[in-house]
Amino acid sequence: MRTDTTANDVMHREFLGVSESDTLADAARLMVAEEADCLVVVRGGEPVGRLGSRDVLAAVLDDDAAEITVGAVMDPPLPQITPDAPLTAIEEQLISEGAGRVVVVADGEAVGVVTEHDALAAGATRNAGSRDPDVSVTAGVEPEHELDAESAVDAGMTRERDRAMTAEMTDASGSPTQGVCEVCGSLAPSLTTTNGQVVCSDCQQV
């Protein structure tokens, strides 16, 4: 079982990026085409900012929107992590920064993105994998009294067999109708209870 999930395991290596000199119109077209709500702004390969859909909408209201560049309206960079950052560190970063994603940076260049959905999905998989598949947790049963799967099946079959035998050997009122006589030990088709013992008709007459 792996417990060392890192950014490198869950990041998207292909992400949407623009440069500071790109026009806002071009960035907006990219966001619409890719159905994205945030772009990573890079200078060379270095992440230097982010461009959100609200930034674009706000800038479009300006009279000179056609001349505006990404660099003029971008926000500060997204939180950054290294490829070997553990999943717990990613989750803490997302929460503390209030961001929807983090940029994975190696040697000063953006190499991937991890979204909050990626972290959530990886966390759910990690938690599910931490359970021991050979242990059956039963409410109200102490761990040392738990049964493994094979024993549980055997116990269930035994209970069902006992119930079937009981139903076969008793009538509607629960009185014995057939079974082993407690006096002579023989199998009898009909039994009755006499003096606290289940006996056959022969022993009943004795």
C-alpha positions in Angstrom: 0.0 0.0 0.0 1.4 3.4 -1.0 1.1 6.3 1.4 3.6 8.6 -0.3 1.4 10.1 -3.0 3.2 13.2 -4.4 2.4 16.1 -6.7 4.2 14.2 -9.4 1.7 11.4 -9.2 -1.4 13.5 -9.6 -0.5 16.7 -11.5 -1.6 17.5 -15.0 1.5 17.9 -17.1 -0.4 19.7 -19.8 -1.9 22.9 -18.6 -3.1 26.2 -20.1 -0.6 29.0 -20.0 -0.2 32.4 -21.6 2.5 35.0 -21.5 2.3 38.6 -20.1 2.5 40.0 -23.6 -0.5 38.1 -25.0 -3.6 40.1 -25.6 -6.5 39.7 -23.3 -8.7 38.9 -26.3 -6.4 35.9 -27.2 -6.4 34.7 -23.6 -10.2 35.0 -23.5 -10.6 33.0 -26.7 -8.3 30.3 -25.2 -10.4 30.1 -22.0 -13.6 29.8 -23.9 -12.2 27.2 -26.3 -10.8 25.1 -23.5 -13.7 25.8 -21.0 -11.1 27.0 -18.5 -11.7 29.4 -15.6 -8.0 30.1 -14.9 -4.8 30.4 -16.9 -1.2 30.2 -15.7 0.8 33.2 -16.8 4.4 32.3 -17.5 7.6 34.2 -18.4 9.6 31.7 -20.4 8.7 28.7 -18.2 8.5 30.5 -14.9 5.0 31.0 -13.4 4.6 34.8 -12.7 0.9 35.2 -12.4 -2.6 33.9 -13.0 -5.5 35.1 -15.1 -9.0 34.3 -13.9 -12.2 34.6 -15.8 -13.3 37.5 -13.6 -10.1 39.4 -14.5 -11.0 39.0 -18.2 -14.7 40.1 -17.7 -13.7 43.1 -15.6 -11.1 44.2 -18.3 -13.6 43.7 -21.1 -15.7 46.5 -19.6 -12.9 48.9 -20.3 -13.1 51.0 -23.4 -9.6 50.0 -24.4 -10.1 46.3 -23.9 -8.7 45.5 -27.3 -5.3 46.9 -26.4 -5.0 45.4 -22.9 -2.4 42.6 -22.4 -2.5 39.8 -19.9 0.2 41.3 -17.9 -1.8 44.4 -17.2 -4.7 42.5 -15.4 -3.2 39.3 -14.1 -3.2 38.4 -10.4 -0.2 37.2 -8.3 1.0 33.7 -9.1 -0.8 30.6 -7.9 0.7 28.8 -4.9 3.7 26.7 -6.0 4.9 23.3 -4.9 7.7 20.9 -6.0 7.0 17.6 -7.8 8.0 15.6 -4.7 5.6 17.5 -2.4 3.3 15.0 -0.5 -0.4 15.0 -1.0 -0.9 16.3 2.6 1.2 19.4 1.8 -0.8 20.0 -1.4 -4.0 19.9 0.6 -2.7 22.2 3.2 -1.5 24.6 0.5 -4.9 24.7 -1.2 -6.7 25.3 2.1 -4.3 27.9 3.5 -4.1 29.9 0.2 -7.8 29.5 -0.6 -6.8 28.6 -4.2 -8.5 26.1 -6.5 -5.1 24.8 -7.8 -1.4 24.9 -7.3 1.4 25.0 -9.9 4.1 22.3 -9.7 7.5 24.0 -10.3 10.8 22.2 -11.0 14.0 24.2 -11.5 12.1 27.4 -11.7 9.7 26.2 -14.5 6.1 25.2 -14.3 5.8 21.5 -15.1 2.2 20.8 -14.1 -0.9 21.8 -12.2 -2.8 20.1 -9.4 -6.4 21.1 -8.9 -8.4 20.8 -5.7 -10.4 18.1 -7.5 -7.2 16.1 -8.2 -6.2 16.3 -4.5 -9.7 15.3 -3.4 -9.8 12.3 -5.7 -6.3 11.2 -4.7 -7.1 11.6 -1.0 -10.2 9.4 -1.3 -8.2 6.7 -3.1 -5.5 6.9 -0.5 -8.0 6.5 2.4 -9.8 3.6 0.7 -6.5 1.9 0.2 -5.5 2.3 3.8 -8.2 -0.2 4.9 -7.1 -3.8 5.4 -9.2 -5.8 2.9 -8.8 -9.0 5.0 -10.5 -7.5 8.1 -14.3 -7.2 8.3 -15.3 -4.4 10.7 -18.5 -5.2 12.5 -20.3 -2.7 14.7 -20.3 -3.7 18.3 -17.6 -6.5 17.9 -14.2 -6.1 19.4 -11.3 -6.5 16.8 -10.0 -9.6 18.5 -13.5 -11.2 18.0 -13.8 -10.4 14.4 -14.1 -13.2 11.8 -12.2 -13.4 8.6 -14.3 -13.7 5.4 -14.1 -17.5 5.1 -15.0 -18.0 8.8 -17.9 -15.6 8.5 -19.3 -17.5 5.6 -18.9 -20.8 7.4 -20.6 -19.4 10.5 -23.4 -18.1 8.4 -23.9 -21.5 6.7 -23.9 -23.2 10.0 -26.6 -20.9 11.4 -28.7 -21.4 8.3 -28.3 -25.2 8.5 -29.3 -25.2 12.2 -32.3 -23.1 11.5 -33.4 -25.4 8.7 -33.0 -28.5 10.9 -34.9 -26.8 13.7 -37.8 -26.0 11.4 -37.8 -29.5 10.0 -37.9 -31.1 13.5 -40.5 -28.9 15.1 -44.1 -28.1 14.3 -45.8 -24.7 14.2 -45.9 -24.4 18.0 -42.2 -25.3 18.2 -42.7 -28.8 19.7 -40.3 -31.5 18.4 -41.7 -33.8 15.7 -38.7 -35.8 14.8 -35.2 -36.3 15.9 -33.1 -38.3 18.4 -34.8 -39.7 21.5 -33.0 -38.5 24.6 -33.8 -41.8 26.4 -33.0 -44.6 23.9 -30.9 -42.5 21.4 -32.8 -43.7 18.3 -34.0 -41.5 15.5 -37.8 -41.3 15.7 -40.2 -39.8 13.2 -42.3 -38.3 16.1 -41.1 -37.0 19.4 -42.9 -35.6 22.4 -41.7 -33.8 25.5 -42.2 -35.8 28.7 -40.9 -34.8 32.1 -38.5 -32.3 30.5 -37.1 -34.9 28.0 -37.7 -35.3 24.3 -38.6 -38.9 23.8 -40.0 -41.3 21.2 -43.4 -43.0 21.5 -41.8 -46.2 22.7 -40.0 -44.6 25.6 -43.0 -42.5 26.4 -45.0 -45.7 27.1 -42.3 -47.1 29.4 
